[in-house]
Amino acid sequence: MNRPAPGHSLPLSQLLGRCANAVAAVRKGQSLNEALAATPAPERPGTQALAFTVMRRMGLAQALRQKLVPKAPHPWVDALLISALALIDEGSYDQHTLVDQAVQACKKKPKVGQAASGLVNAVLRRFLRERAELIASLADDEVARHNHPGWWIRRLKKDWPDHWQAILAADQAQPPLTLRANTRHGSAAAYRERLIAAGLLPADAPAIEAPTPLGPEPIVLPRAVPVGQLPGFAEGDASVQDASAQWAAPLLLQAGGSPLPAGARILDACAAPGGKTAHLLELGDFDVTALDADPERLQRIKGTLDRLGLKARTIAADASRPADWWDGQPFDAILLDAPCSASGIVRRHPDARWLRRDTDIAALARTQDAILDALWPLLKPGGHLLYCTCSVFREEGEDRIDAFLQRTPGARRLPAPGHILPVVEYPETPAHRPLGHPRQGAPVVDPGDGFFHALLARPSQGA
Ligand SMILES: C[S@@+](CC[C@H](N)C(=O)[O-])C[C@H]1O[C@@H](n2cnc3c(N)ncnc32)[C@H](O)[C@@H]1O
């Protein structure tokens, strides 16, 4: 019998089948977003909800499947089993209903399904009988316990010996919806009032103090809502942007101690989909060039800027090859939001951990170095470059900047947050505290995504 999935009118078996398709695609290397794009639109939200949970529990589910069926079954059947094992104990579903619906989903899968449904039934029922022993047998399995790949866990242990467990735990959390008020249209405080009036923000929600004169002042909503429900969203009164990402524009624009003047030439070198391009332009009338290597993603910048009533020159090109696109006019400031592992935003993209390989990090570091080296000469003497990544790995943050400073005569590092970790207890002694802390001793709103920011100054002529 078909049973609707909790919170959805569609049968759970149907969503489980779709979820298995997506999980199988991720296990083959496709991103979950791409995989979900193949799901019919009405089934997408329900499938996404299941698949997000599966991604967050896949280390455990894969280890359980391995114990229960040592020889991997057909990849789709495997993905269905892993999905069911991830969901069965999660608490949202009645366990026997879930088993029954997984078997139904299997039976409906052309070619492999009928033959495999007996196996799916037997494995899941055995799990229910032997659950305690099976879970206990995995007590020393870190991948099963933390639901991240082993190399990722080892890297975090090395990079953050005191905080690796907190980072892994933060990756499992549901992220909040964080907003940036468009200060061309009104202050963050005024936008908060509109959210309170709309019933989207509690009247006593703590405001986050702006750490610099230009902000940021993120507004953290207690629960996510479709953007169409946000007051004035279509008119460009606010945007969705994590608190940590909101540091970039204020840091770059005030890098020299006083705000960059109107008309300053700014390069946003890896700009799509344009969150930081828009933030820069909300804070002043600058001449912004937004560059991205991916022409499709570049189109999204135009959409973002149109909604906000802002303008930038957009170029589809490789930032590490300025000879292909640079007009020879130096920039006053450069924002390099470099391509990275996305290890800081796993709570928003729970598939990211399963898509990466350890060897990717060294390859990404080479790309990050190449882009940094190529852009540095494009900066005016006395200009500033902000390097950032949404990664918590030191190899993509501190190590890149240390190496750059060693090989680049005259380059200086100015104060900036450095590594921001998505944890409540802040590890180091940077010149800031995480934005989610409204004021000393007050409750934490949200620590923000994992991020890295480093501000670099090019010496003035003659200096
Ligand atoms: C972290 S995302 C940028 C996010 C963006 N700054 C924002 O705030 O919305 C990194 C971007 O770098 C682009 N990219 C990757 N390699 C590049 C290259 N060699 N040159 C220019 N862009 C590149 C990717 O297409 C991707 O859009």
The ligand as a MOL file (V3000), in Angstrom:
LIG
                    3D

  0  0  0     0  0            999 V3000
M  V30 BEGIN CTAB
M  V30 COUNTS 27 29 0 0 0
M  V30 BEGIN ATOM
M  V30 1 C 32.6510 30.4500 -4.5310 0
M  V30 2 S 31.9450 30.6600 -6.0970 0 CHG=1
M  V30 3 C 31.6930 32.4000 -6.1490 0
M  V30 4 C 30.5110 32.9090 -5.3690 0
M  V30 5 C 30.2410 34.3940 -5.6000 0
M  V30 6 N 31.4070 35.2100 -5.3310 0
M  V30 7 C 29.0810 34.9310 -4.7660 0
M  V30 8 O 29.2880 35.5380 -3.7390 0
M  V30 9 O 27.9270 34.7440 -5.1960 0 CHG=-1
M  V30 10 C 33.3400 30.4620 -7.1370 0
M  V30 11 C 33.1070 30.8070 -8.5980 0
M  V30 12 O 34.3720 30.7340 -9.2360 0
M  V30 13 C 34.1260 30.4120 -10.6040 0
M  V30 14 N 35.4290 29.9880 -11.1560 0
M  V30 15 C 36.0780 28.8180 -11.0120 0
M  V30 16 N 37.2660 28.8630 -11.6480 0
M  V30 17 C 37.3790 30.1110 -12.1720 0
M  V30 18 C 38.3790 30.7640 -12.9450 0
M  V30 19 N 39.5090 30.1570 -13.2790 0
M  V30 20 N 38.1370 32.0320 -13.3360 0
M  V30 21 C 36.9760 32.6780 -13.0050 0
M  V30 22 N 35.9990 32.0810 -12.2960 0
M  V30 23 C 36.2030 30.8220 -11.8760 0
M  V30 24 C 33.0520 29.3560 -10.5120 0
M  V30 25 O 32.3460 29.2660 -11.7410 0
M  V30 26 C 32.2020 29.8760 -9.3580 0
M  V30 27 O 31.1140 30.6030 -9.8630 0
M  V30 END ATOM
M  V30 BEGIN BOND
M  V30 1 1 1 2
M  V30 2 1 2 3
M  V30 3 1 2 10
M  V30 4 1 3 4
M  V30 5 1 4 5
M  V30 6 1 5 6
M  V30 7 1 5 7
M  V30 8 2 7 8
M  V30 9 1 7 9
M  V30 10 1 10 11
M  V30 11 1 11 12
M  V30 12 1 11 26
M  V30 13 1 12 13
M  V30 14 1 13 14
M  V30 15 1 13 24
M  V30 16 1 14 15
M  V30 17 1 14 23
M  V30 18 2 15 16
M  V30 19 1 16 17
M  V30 20 1 17 18
M  V30 21 2 17 23
M  V30 22 1 18 19
M  V30 23 2 18 20
M  V30 24 1 20 21
M  V30 25 2 21 22
M  V30 26 1 22 23
M  V30 27 1 24 25
M  V30 28 1 24 26
M  V30 29 1 26 27
M  V30 END BOND
M  V30 END CTAB
M  END
